[in-house]
Amino acid sequence: MVIKPKFKGFICTNAHPVGCRQTVLAQIDYVKSMGEIDGAKNVLIIGASTGFGLATRVVSTFALKANTIGVFFERPATDRRTASAGWYNTVAFEELAQKEGLYAKSINGDAFSDEIKKQTIELIKKDLGKVDLVIYSLASPRRTDPKTCETYYSVLKPIGKTYVDKTVDFHTSEVSEVKIEPANETEIEHTIKVMGGEDWKLWIDAMIEADVLAEGAKTVAYTYLGSELTYPIYKNGTIGKAKEHLENTVKDLDVVLSKVNGKAYVSANKALVTQASSAIPVVSLYISILYKVMKEKGTHEGTIHQIYRLFRDRLYSDELELDSEGRIRIDDLELSSDVQEEVTKLWQEITSENINELTDIASFRKEFFNLFGFEYDNIDYDEDVEIELNIPSIE
């Protein structure tokens, strides 16, 4: 099949297997060039197929030389439709890991469900015994509570008042005004249910009960705080409330993990082009400006660079520094005063006419297509490719 990108709104609905392999190869090559890290040897990544979760799996495997189990919910191909990008990413990742004799197995299903938790724990017991690092990196628009069977849907909305500001259509580079009405209480509660810390705690509770967490085990969930420019729609909005719940869950998890002398953390990461961030109004414009400023200052990081630094300089350094709220901060370069002053200045000046000059929207657009395996210069997208590929560890 010859595959060209298809869209539904801002979301790409298909993926290119050869391009997705290129994405994984580039991440692996970077990690190998940076060297090994002494850290966890058995790692579970919940949400392991794209974005920060995929980068975490690559770093765990090729820098820590750890055994990894990845959990995700991805779509395999049919005879008429490609698989999702995360499926193809995992096909490539597992093949490349196993080629080097590194253990990597995957579980595809609803990570919010009791069934997938049970299946994951059984695999840990069978193959690894126990794990010493659990990364929670789920990004989902909905969640079904396994106890009540009620389905909750997250929303991206401000709280308290209507939000009005600039945004950009990164496909056309058109800058326009976006207006988003505030969330009601039900929408806030639902977003917390989907994106808060409840499911993270259910995972850790289940693993403690099953005795599959090693002595001194760590668990880390990823979050984003961001710039004051994005506070109204992110940190102070519905997602922000969910992230507050995620952070507050750390205290409960520390109590649970005390049984194995373990510790829970939240890591605040940098704004990057991911499937989730691409769908958030305002954030695409902010990232386009941020990329330009940080590249000019020589401080820009992509997803794999960010996670490698998290593991090397934070999680497995001699002394882990936390902020006043107990968070790991790997967004320090983004939020430095000189970067934010320049971003804020450019924000005021941006129009459709000067956006290509004042931002790096071209990189945002290219990275977005790369997420789905498109727009790599070394790939011929007019060639027929096989789309029905199997993840080696999934029958």
Secondary structure as UniProt FT lines:
FT   STRAND          7..8
FT   TURN            9..10
FT   STRAND          11..12
FT   HELIX           17..34
FT   STRAND          42..46
FT   HELIX           51..62
FT   STRAND          67..72
FT   HELIX           85..99
FT   TURN            100..101
FT   STRAND          104..108
FT   TURN            111..112
FT   HELIX           114..123
FT   HELIX           124..128
FT   STRAND          131..136
FT   STRAND          142..144
FT   TURN            146..148
FT   STRAND          151..153
FT   STRAND          163..169
FT   TURN            170..173
FT   STRAND          174..180
FT   HELIX           185..195
FT   HELIX           198..209
FT   TURN            210..211
FT   STRAND          213..223
FT   TURN            228..236
FT   HELIX           238..257
FT   HELIX           258..260
FT   STRAND          263..268
FT   TURN            275..276
FT   HELIX           277..279
FT   TURN            281..282
FT   HELIX           283..297
FT   HELIX           303..309
FT   HELIX           310..315
FT   TURN            324..325
FT   STRAND          328..329
FT   TURN            332..335
FT   HELIX           337..349
FT   TURN            352..354
FT   HELIX           355..358
FT   HELIX           361..371
FT   TURN            372..373
FT   TURN            377..378
FT   TURN            381..382
FT   TURN            392..393
//
